[in-house]
Amino acid sequence: MEKLWGDNYYDPGDKKWKKDENNGSQGKPLVRGFCQFIMVPIIQMSRAIMEGNKEQTEKMIKSIGVVIKQEEADLVGKHLLKLVMSRWLNAADIIIEMMVLHLPSPKTAQAYRTEYLYEGPIDDEVGKAMRACDPNGPLMMYVSKMVPTADKSRFFAFGRVFSGTIKTGAKVRIMGANYTPGKKDDLYVKTI
């Protein structure tokens, strides 16, 4: 995995990784490991599907372990490409895995990010609860997206809880983008 990033080149003749692209055993320049093992197969798969090369497509699909159901066998072009890619490289799974592996946990991140997120005194009850990611502290949540229900009578709110616990029936103060501490503009009290 480490060899896939940066200036690392795989020489198929020597079956060794090298740091210099001009140092190939067959006299040809080498290709970066990421391109050779990740990008080229994805591009080859895409081209074979989009060009309608059924024999190559079937061979490649079988080699990556993607199963095409009987009712999907007639798909071609973009529809087949979308199906194969979603089963081979499922974006949702990949993004979640990257988040888990590369982003700090909320507890770790909030210890150093609270001072940038919270406008109040960092040493008050709310600031301390946010920094500790305390489920028993005051409820503090950042809502990043509001989606209206089909009848437009309510909203689904998607966001991140920094401290406290959200419960159905709880009354919350909603501070909009134009809220100013000490004023009542863009401040609402609603029930979850």
N, C-alpha and C positions, 0 to 999 in steps of 0.2 A: 504493500500500500504506500509506503514512504517513497518508493521509487517512481510512483506515478506523477509526482509533483516536482516541478523545477526542471533543471537541465540534467535529466537522466534519460539515457538512450539504451534500448535493448538491442543487442547485436544477435540476430538469430543464427548467424554462422558460428560464432563462438559460444552462443548461449550464455552470455554474460552481460551485465549492466555496465555501461560506460558513461563517462562525463563529457566526452567530446563527440559531437555529431559527425565529424569528419574522420573518425577513427574506426570505421566499419571494416569487418574482415573481408567483405566482398567488394571493396573499393567504392561503394556507393555511400552517400551521406545517410546517416541513421535518422529515424523519426523519434521524437520525444515519446516516452513511455505512455503518457496520458493519451496522446493522439493515436498511438499504435494499438493500445489495448482497450480504450474507451470510445473515443470519437470515431475512429475508422469503422468499427463494427456497427455502431449506431447509424452512421451514414450509409454503409453498405446495406443494412437492413431496410432503411427508408427508401433507398433507390430501387432495390429489388422489388419492394411492394408497389411503389408508385409507377414503376415501368411495367408492371404486370408480369414479371419474370416468375412464373408460378413454381417452377422446379427449384430455383435458388431460394425462393421465399420459403417453401415447405421445408427444405433442408435446414435453413437458418432458424426457422421457428422451432423445429424439432431439437436442434442443438442447444437452444437456450431454455428448453423445457416449457415453452408456452403451449397450452392445450387449446385447440380451436374446436368448439362444439360443432356438431353436425349442422345445426341451423345457422351457424356463422360461416360455414365453408364457402358460401357464395359471395361473401364480402370482397370488395376490391378497392384499390386506391386509398383515398383518405380514410374511409371507414375501417378498412382492414388495418391500416397503419395505426389509427387511434386505438383500436382494440388490442393489437399486439403490444404497443408501447405501454398501455395502461396495465397490462398483465405482466409485462417484463420489468418495467421500471415505473412502478406505481408512485406517482408524484406525492400523494398524501403520505405514504409510508416513508418515502425518502426524506421529505421535509421534516416530519416528526422525528425520525432517527437523527437527522442533522441537528435539530434543536436539542434533543436529549444529550447528544455527544458533545456539542460545541458551545451551547449557551450555559451560563451559570444557573444554578438553581435559584428560585426566587429568594430563598433565605440568604444565600451567598450574595446575590446581586443587590438586594435591598440594603444590606449592611453598608455599602458604599454609594448607592444611587439615591437613597432617600433624600439627602440634602439637595439634590437637583430636582427631585420630583415634588417635594413638599415645600410650600411657601411659608408655612408657619414656623415658629421656633422649633428647632431640631431637637431640643431637650424637653419639650412638653410631652404630655401623655400620648398624643397622636404620633408625633415624630418618633418616640421610643418604640411604640407598637409597630409602626411601619418598618423601622429598622430591624426589628426582631422577627418580622413576619408573624406577629402574634395573633392566633385565631381567637383569643379571648379579649383582645383590645378593641378599641372603637372601630367601627366599620369604615374602611377607606377603600374605594374602588375607582378605577379609571375606566370609563365606558368608551370604547373605541368605535363602536358601531351600533346604531339603532335601526332596527328593521320593523316596519309596521306589520301588524297581523293582517290577514286577508280582509277583515271587516274594518280595518283602520281605527279600531277603538282602543287598541293598546300597542305597545312596542315590545319586541324582544331586544334586550340590551346585551351586547357582547362586550366583555371587558376583563380586566385583571384586578383581582382582590389583593390589596397590599396589606391589610390587617383586618381583623374581625371576621365574622361569619355571616353570610347572607342567608336569610330564612324567609320563607313565604309568609306574608302577612306583616313583615317588619316595616315600620315607617322609616323612610330615609330622606335625607336632605340632598337634593340634586342641585349642584352648582354648575350652571351652564358656562359657555366660553366667555361670556361677558360679565360673569360674577366678579364683584370686588369685595374683599373682606370688609365687614362692617356695614355693608349696604344690602338691600333686599332685591336689587335688580338681578334678574336671571337666577333666582333662587326659588326652588319649589320643594314642597314636602309631599311625597307620594308613598303609596303602599306597594310593596313588592308582591 
